[in-house]
Amino acid sequence: MNDAPYVNDAQLVNEARANRYEISSQSQPSQSGSLKCDDLDCVGQSGLTMHEISSSSIRSGPNPDPAQPSSARLIPTRYVPPIAGTALERATNRASDAARDAALMPHLAGCPSEGRPKMRVPVECGPLPFLIKRDGSWLYRGSPIGRKEMVCLFASVLRREADGTYWLQTPAERGRIEVEDVPFIAVELDWGGCGRQQRLTFRTNVDEIITAGPEHRIRVSYDLLTCEPTPYVAVRPGVRPGAPWIEARISRAVYYELVALAVPGVVQGRCMLGVWSCGCFFALGDMPPGEK
């Protein structure tokens, strides 16, 4: 098993640029006998899919001869994006790092405090040029983000504060974004069972799966002028206790499916139509006058 420590190549490049470090090579030295910052630039800007660099050494030069023997271990781990790029590419790279770090945090829960990595406070960047429209589409500087994979990546680092504002937060930076209604749309419904044992499972437009229940509750909001109902389902909690949840608006087609599954129930002494999921009754509206 590989027990070599993980080396963040982008961090290595930045340190080399700042401090003009030289990394000695034991296997195939360059003309000067060491790997210079220019060589690191070639590695960082090439976007290679490698990089756990063992402590033994690495081959120097931007295009080493693969036939030459080397004691270096270049282990494929993840795509290392170019250092230079557009603002959207840099934001995507930061979101990817944040999603990876968030996936690792559950595995660190049982680690002793001295063995855990130190978490730094993200830098406040102020408003970011992102907008999530009411239909669930994401815009960057007024232009739609067409790639669903990129939208899902940004959605994975979306947070909500106690004041209801939405933020994109990575371990290094955080910035506020605008959301017209809610960031997600529930576009598909799957159900099983019947009665109190019924389970309602929703899929959002970013392929997040939510099962309605004691935590992921369904609520219906009514327009003050038209009294038109707008149903929502809770997706995930805010960043702090007591902060409002991030929600998904239930699409009209899915709402009609819920209405077809509705059964009578009593909520606070009122006869209501609603649906059961995981032992919870969620009211959708009042009973029709002729059926009370």
C-alpha positions in Angstrom: 0.0 0.0 0.0 1.2 3.5 -0.8 2.1 5.3 2.4 3.7 8.3 0.8 2.2 11.7 2.0 -0.1 13.4 -0.4 1.5 16.5 -2.0 -0.7 19.2 -3.4 1.0 20.1 -6.7 -0.6 23.5 -7.0 0.5 24.5 -3.5 4.0 23.2 -4.3 4.1 25.3 -7.4 3.1 28.4 -5.5 5.6 27.8 -2.8 8.3 27.3 -5.4 7.4 30.5 -7.1 7.4 32.5 -3.9 10.5 31.1 -2.2 12.4 29.9 -5.3 12.8 26.4 -3.8 14.7 23.7 -5.6 13.7 20.1 -5.5 16.6 17.8 -5.8 16.3 14.8 -8.1 18.1 11.6 -7.3 17.0 9.6 -10.3 17.5 11.7 -13.5 19.0 15.1 -12.7 18.7 18.0 -15.1 21.6 20.0 -16.3 21.8 22.0 -13.1 21.2 18.9 -11.0 17.8 20.0 -9.6 14.2 20.8 -10.6 13.8 24.5 -11.1 10.7 26.6 -10.8 10.3 26.7 -14.6 10.0 22.9 -14.6 7.3 23.2 -11.9 5.4 25.7 -14.1 5.4 23.1 -16.9 3.9 20.6 -14.5 1.3 23.0 -13.0 0.2 24.4 -16.3 -0.1 21.1 -18.1 -3.1 20.0 -16.1 -1.6 16.5 -15.7 -3.7 13.8 -14.0 -1.2 12.6 -11.4 0.4 13.8 -8.5 1.4 12.2 -5.4 5.1 12.8 -5.4 7.1 10.5 -3.3 9.9 11.7 -1.0 12.4 9.7 -3.0 12.5 12.2 -5.9 11.0 13.0 -9.4 12.3 13.1 -12.9 13.3 16.6 -13.9 12.4 18.4 -17.1 9.0 19.1 -18.7 9.3 16.1 -21.1 11.2 13.3 -19.4 12.1 10.2 -21.4 9.7 7.4 -20.2 12.4 4.8 -21.1 14.7 6.2 -18.4 14.4 4.4 -15.1 13.2 6.5 -12.1 12.4 5.9 -8.5 9.6 8.5 -8.6 6.1 7.4 -7.9 3.5 9.4 -9.9 0.2 8.0 -8.7 -3.0 9.1 -10.6 -5.3 10.7 -8.1 -7.3 13.6 -9.6 -7.2 16.1 -12.4 -4.9 19.0 -11.6 -6.3 22.0 -13.5 -4.1 24.7 -15.1 -3.1 27.5 -12.7 -4.1 30.1 -15.3 -7.6 30.3 -16.6 -10.8 32.3 -16.6 -12.6 33.4 -13.5 -15.2 30.7 -14.0 -12.5 28.0 -14.3 -10.8 29.1 -11.1 -14.2 29.2 -9.3 -14.9 25.7 -10.6 -11.5 24.5 -9.3 -12.1 25.9 -5.9 -15.6 24.3 -5.8 -14.1 21.0 -6.7 -11.5 21.2 -3.9 -14.3 22.1 -1.5 -16.5 19.2 -2.5 -13.5 16.8 -2.1 -12.8 18.2 1.4 -16.4 18.0 2.4 -16.5 14.3 1.4 -13.4 13.7 3.6 -14.8 15.3 6.7 -17.1 12.4 7.8 -14.0 10.1 7.8 -12.1 12.5 10.1 -14.9 12.6 12.8 -13.2 9.8 14.8 -9.7 11.1 14.5 -8.0 12.7 17.5 -7.9 16.5 17.4 -4.1 16.6 17.0 -4.4 14.4 13.9 -7.0 16.5 12.1 -6.1 19.1 9.5 -6.4 22.7 10.7 -9.4 24.3 9.1 -8.9 27.9 8.1 -11.5 30.6 8.0 -12.6 31.3 4.4 -11.9 34.8 3.1 -15.0 37.0 2.5 -15.2 37.9 -1.2 -18.4 39.9 -1.1 -21.0 39.5 -3.9 -20.2 37.0 -6.6 -21.5 37.4 -10.2 -23.8 34.3 -9.9 -27.6 34.2 -10.2 -29.9 31.3 -9.7 -33.1 32.0 -11.6 -36.6 30.8 -10.6 -36.5 28.1 -13.2 -33.4 26.6 -11.6 -30.9 27.8 -14.2 -27.5 29.2 -13.1 -26.1 32.3 -14.6 -22.5 33.6 -14.4 -22.1 37.3 -15.3 -25.5 37.1 -17.1 -24.6 34.0 -19.2 -26.2 30.6 -18.5 -23.9 27.8 -17.3 -24.7 25.1 -19.8 -22.8 22.2 -18.4 -24.9 20.3 -15.8 -21.7 18.9 -14.2 -20.5 22.4 -13.4 -23.9 23.4 -12.0 -23.9 20.3 -9.8 -20.4 21.1 -8.6 -21.3 24.7 -7.6 -24.5 23.4 -6.0 -22.4 21.1 -3.7 -20.8 24.1 -2.0 -23.9 26.2 -1.7 -24.7 27.3 1.8 -27.4 29.4 3.5 -26.9 31.8 6.4 -29.3 32.6 9.2 -30.4 35.8 7.4 -31.6 33.7 4.4 -28.7 34.7 2.1 -27.0 32.2 -0.1 -23.3 31.7 -0.3 -20.8 29.7 -2.3 -18.2 28.6 0.2 -14.9 26.7 -0.3 -12.3 26.2 2.4 -10.4 29.2 1.1 -13.1 31.7 0.0 -16.8 32.5 0.3 -19.0 34.9 -1.6 -22.7 35.8 -1.6 -24.9 35.0 -4.7 -28.4 36.0 -5.7 -31.3 33.5 -5.8 -34.6 34.6 -7.2 -36.7 32.0 -5.3 -35.0 28.8 -4.2 -31.9 27.2 -5.8 -33.3 23.8 -6.7 -36.3 22.3 -8.5 -37.8 18.9 -7.6 -38.3 17.4 -11.1 -39.2 13.8 -10.3 -41.1 11.8 -7.7 -40.9 8.2 -6.7 -43.1 6.6 -4.1 -43.6 3.2 -2.4 -45.8 1.7 0.3 -49.1 3.0 1.4 -50.6 4.9 4.3 -48.3 6.0 7.1 -45.6 3.7 5.7 -45.5 5.5 2.3 -42.2 7.0 1.3 -42.0 9.9 -1.1 -38.6 10.4 -2.8 -37.8 13.4 -4.9 -35.0 14.0 -7.4 -33.8 17.6 -7.9 -32.5 19.3 -11.1 -28.9 18.7 -9.7 -29.6 15.0 -9.2 -29.9 15.3 -5.4 -32.2 12.7 -3.8 -34.4 13.6 -0.9 -36.9 11.5 0.9 -39.7 13.5 2.6 -39.9 12.9 6.3 -39.3 14.4 9.8 -36.2 16.3 8.5 -37.0 16.9 4.9 -40.4 18.4 5.3 -42.9 19.5 2.6 -44.5 22.9 2.9 -46.9 24.8 0.7 -46.8 28.6 0.3 -49.7 30.6 -1.1 -49.5 33.8 -3.2 -51.2 36.7 -1.4 -53.0 38.0 -4.5 -53.8 34.9 -6.5 -53.8 32.3 -3.7 -51.9 30.0 -6.0 -50.1 27.2 -4.1 -46.3 26.8 -4.4 -45.0 23.6 -2.7 -41.4 23.2 -1.4 -39.4 20.4 0.1 -36.4 20.9 2.4 -33.1 19.7 0.9 -30.4 20.4 3.5 -30.0 22.6 6.6 -28.3 26.0 6.8 -24.7 26.4 8.0 -25.7 27.3 11.6 -28.3 25.9 14.0 -31.5 27.8 13.4 -30.6 28.9 9.9 -33.3 28.3 7.3 -33.0 25.2 5.2 -32.0 25.2 1.5 -35.2 24.1 -0.3 -36.3 22.9 -3.7 -39.5 24.0 -5.3 -41.7 21.1 -6.4 -42.5 21.4 -10.1 -46.0 21.6 -11.3 -46.0 18.1 -12.8 -44.6 16.6 -9.5 -47.2 18.6 -7.5 -50.0 17.0 -9.6 -48.6 13.6 -8.7 -48.7 14.5 -5.0 -52.3 15.7 -5.3 -53.2 12.3 -6.9 -51.7 10.6 -3.8 -53.4 12.9 -1.3 -55.7 11.5 1.4 -57.8 13.3 4.1 -56.2 14.2 7.4 -56.6 16.5 10.3 -54.1 19.2 11.0 -54.6 21.4 14.1 -58.3 20.6 14.1 -58.8 21.3 10.4 -59.7 18.8 7.7 -56.9 18.9 5.1 -55.8 17.0 2.0 -52.2 15.8 2.3 -49.7 13.0 1.7 -47.9 10.6 4.1 -44.2 10.0 4.0 -42.0 8.2 6.6 -44.8 8.5 9.2 -45.3 12.3 8.7 -48.5 13.9 7.2 -47.9 16.9 5.0 -50.9 19.0 4.2 -51.3 20.2 0.7 -54.6 22.2 1.0 -58.0 22.4 2.5 -60.6 19.8 1.8 -63.1 20.7 -0.9 -66.3 22.2 0.6 -68.5 19.3 -0.6 -66.3 16.6 0.9 -65.9 17.8 4.5 
